[in-house]
Amino acid sequence: MSMIGPDRRSWYEQGIRRAEQDGLIHYRRDNGGGECPISDDYSHIRHDGGAPLLKYTNARPLSAIAGRILELYHDHADVRILELGPGAGVACATASRLLPRAIIDTVSLTPLNPYLRFRRDDVYDHIAEQITDEQCLSRLYGPRRSPFVRDQYIGRFPREIILREQTYHFIYENHGAIFHNLLANEDGDPTEVARTSISSTLSLLRRDGTMVIMASDGAHRIEDAIESCSAGTDIIVTCKRTAAYHSFPCVLAREGSPLWVRFREDEQGLLSASQRILRLDTHTLEAAILRICRLRR
């Protein structure tokens, strides 16, 4: 069966319109129409209705750290995942393959077609290609009878998007809403903006949940906000600064999460009984996550 409708120029948009009709795309409250209310330089949506425009900024793969942590929820029932800033949907497509039964929601400025899922975990080699025909489409996307993303919330987070608290087992952000909230408010109080964004995000995390932010701002603001907004039993793992400006992952594990258990049971003593904050360099963090994710429950 062909993945493209009669109008080949608008095949990607057709899936978005179908998702709107199915009640899977929820636009910000002050938007009364069916059009995308917001667009930016990172959007994969083309104004002429053509094939998605893939860029390095909207096609980031799921991080190895996030993938390892996600696999810890393999035996959990009714896993719910939230990605803040999915771009064209590469990372959440990988999450869908890792946990096929998981419910995935997204918060973004522009919607994606949930009936087409990327076949590859990394599409950077295909970014320069023009997707113009069905053969090109088939190389990148696999069709879905049911949407691989359940609900898409379109608007600025957290100001325009309100979600139910303590809903998600896993929250993922990679240069998404939290990161850009800081950049957009350089003239104001970025620390307060970070605290508001982090506090709103943490309220959505279940008691057995884990949050991974892959992009810090290079100035401790995200990490400081996480520490001030989190509970005293949460484990926070951040990366030491090894350059003047760079992006480093931050991980928060609630007390009931499988990652929390593994950190506490780690035989190499990464965390003492009274310690909840751990700072490692990037390579050590990746190695530690890989090792403790292999520990038995």
N, C-alpha and C positions, 0 to 999 in steps of 0.2 A: 504493500500500500504506500502510495506517495506521501511524503511528509509535507509537501507543499500544496497549498490550495490553488485555485484557478488563477489568482493574481500572484505571480511569482515574485513581484516586487515587494509585496507586503506579507510574505509568509511568516516572518517573525512577529509582526504586529498582530496577525490573526490569532496567535496563541495568547497574546496579552488580552485581546478583546474577549476571547473565550473565557479566560480566567476571571475577567471582570464580571462577565455574565454569570459565572459559577459562584460569585461572591467570595473569591479568593484574594482579591486586591482591594485594599481599604485605603482610600486617599485621605489626606488630612481633612479635618472637620470642616474647614471653611471653603473647601473645593466642591462645587456642586456639579461639575461636569465629569466626563469620562476621560479627559485628557490628562497626561502627566502634568501635575501642577508645578513641578520644579525640574530644572535640568542644570547640569554643570559641565565643566570641562572633562569630567571623568566618565560621563554617561556613555553607555554603549548603544543607546537608542538614536537612530538617525531620523532627521526631520523629514526626509523624503520617503520614509516607510520601508527602506531597503534593509539589507542584511545588517546584523549588529556590527558595530565598529569596535573591534577588540584592541585594547591598548595595554601596556604594562601596568597602568594604574587601575584598570578595571578587571584584569584577568589574573590576579594573584592566586597562586595555588594554595591549598591548605597547608599550613606549616607542619613539619614533621612532629613537633611537640604536640600540637593540637590533635593530630591523627593518633598518636600513641595514647593520649588521655581519653579520646573518644572511644577507643577500643575497650577501655575499662568498663564502659557501660553496655557492653555487648549482651550481658545476661540480664540487664534491667528491663522491666516491662514498661511499655508506654514512654519511652525516652523522648524528651522534647528538647530541641536545639533551637537557639536563636543566633542568627548572625547579624551583626550591626554593620551595614555597608557591604552587601554581597557583590556589588559590581555586576558583571555579566553572569555570575553564578558558578564560577569554576570551583571555589572552595566548598560551597554547599552541595555541589554535585558529587565531590569526593566524599563528603560526610554522608550523603545518601547511599553511596556504594558501601561504605564501611558499616553503616547501620541501616540496612534496607527498611526496617520497620519503624524507624524513628520518624517523629513528626518534626519537620523543619519549618520555622518561621523566619522571616527576614524584615529588617527595617532599612529603608533606603530612600533615595531621592527619586529614583526611576524604577519601574517594575521590570521584571524579567519574564520570559516565556517559560512557565513551569512544565510545559509539555515537551520540551526539548532539553535533554540533559547532556552535558559534555561527556564524551567518552573517555577523555584523558584527564589525569590529575594535573598535568602541566601542559598548557597550550601556548606557551611563549614562542615556540618554534613556528607557530601558525599565525602569529599576530600580523605579519606582513602580507599574508594572503588575502585576496579579495574573495569573499564568499558570494558567489554569483549564481551557482547552479546547484542542482540536487546532489551531484557527486561531491562537491565541496562540502555541502551541508552534512552529508552522510559520514564524511571523515571526522567531523568535529562533534556532531550531535547524534544522540540516539533518541528516537521518539518514545514518548511515554503515554500510555493509555490513561493513567492517573497522574496527577501532578506530583513531582518530586519535592516541591515546596508547597506547604499547606496554605499559609496565610502570609501575604506581603503587606506591610504597613508603610505607606508612602508619605513621607513628611520629615520634618526636622525633629530629631530626637535630642532631649526628651520634651521639648516645648510643645510639639504638636502631636505627639504619639503617646497614648496611655494604654499600657498593657496590664494584664492581671499579675499581681505580685506572686512570688514563689511558684512560678510556673515551670521554669526551665532547669534541666539537668546540666546543660552545657551552654555557655554563652561565648561567642567568638567575635573578636574585633581585630581587623587588620587595616589600619589607616581608614577607619570608618568614622562613625558619628563622634565618638569620644575624642579621637585625635583631631578631627577637623573643628570641633567645638573650641578647642584651645587655639588653633591657628586663626580662627575667625574672630577671636576676641583678644588680640594682642594689646589693644589699647585700653581694655578694661582690666578686670581682675581675673587673670587666667586660672589662678588657684581656686577661686570660688566657682568658676565655670567647670573646672575639672571635678571639684567636689560634688557639684550638682549632677553632672553626668554620671559619675561613678556611683553616687548614692542611688540614683534612679535605676541604674543597671543592676546593682546588687539587690535591690528590692525585688527584682524579677527572678533571682536565683533561688532554687530550692535549697533545703537544708542539707541535701546530699549532692549539691551542685558544684561545678567547677567553672571558673571564668578564665579565659586566655585572651590577653590583649597583646598583640604582636608588635604594636608600634607605640613605644613611649615617645615623648616629645624631646628627649635628650636633656631635660632640665629638672628631673625628679618630680615634676608637678603631678603626673599621673600616679606615680608610686606613693607620694605623700598623701594624695587624696584617697587612694585605696587603703592605706594604713589608718587614716583618720575615720573613714566611713565603715570599715569592716568590723565584725564582731571580734571579741578578744580570743575566741577559740579558733578563728580562721587561720590557715597557713598561707603566708604570702611569700612567693619566690620571685625575686627580681634579678636583673643582670647588673653587674658592676659596670661602671662607665670605663670604656677602653678607648674612647675618642671624644673629641670636643662636642660633636653632634652626630648622633646616629640613632637608629631605632632598635630597641631591645625588648624582648618579651617579658611580660609580667603575668604571673599565674596566681590565682587565688583559689584555694580549696576549702570548702565548708567542712565542718567536722564530720558530717555523715558521708562525705564523698569517698569513693574508692582511692583517689589519689591521696587524700588526707591520711587514710589508714596506712597506705604504703610508706609515706614519709615517716610516720610515727614508728613503723615496724622496721625501718631500714637498719640493717646491721652495721652499716658504716657510720652511723651516728651523725647523719647530716643535720638533724634537729634534736636538740636536747628536750627533755620532758617539758621544760618551761618556756622553750623558745617557739616563736611563731613566725618570725621574719628571717628569711634566708636570702643572702645576696651572693650570686655566683657569676662567673664570667659565662659568656654564651655557650662555649663548647662544653664546659663542665655541667651547665644546666641541661643541655641536650643529652649528655651522657647519663646524668642522674635520672632524668625522666625515662630514658630508655631502659635503664637497669631496674628501677623500682616498679615500672609498669610490668615487668616480668615476674615480680614477686607473687607468690600465692596469696590468696585472700586469708 
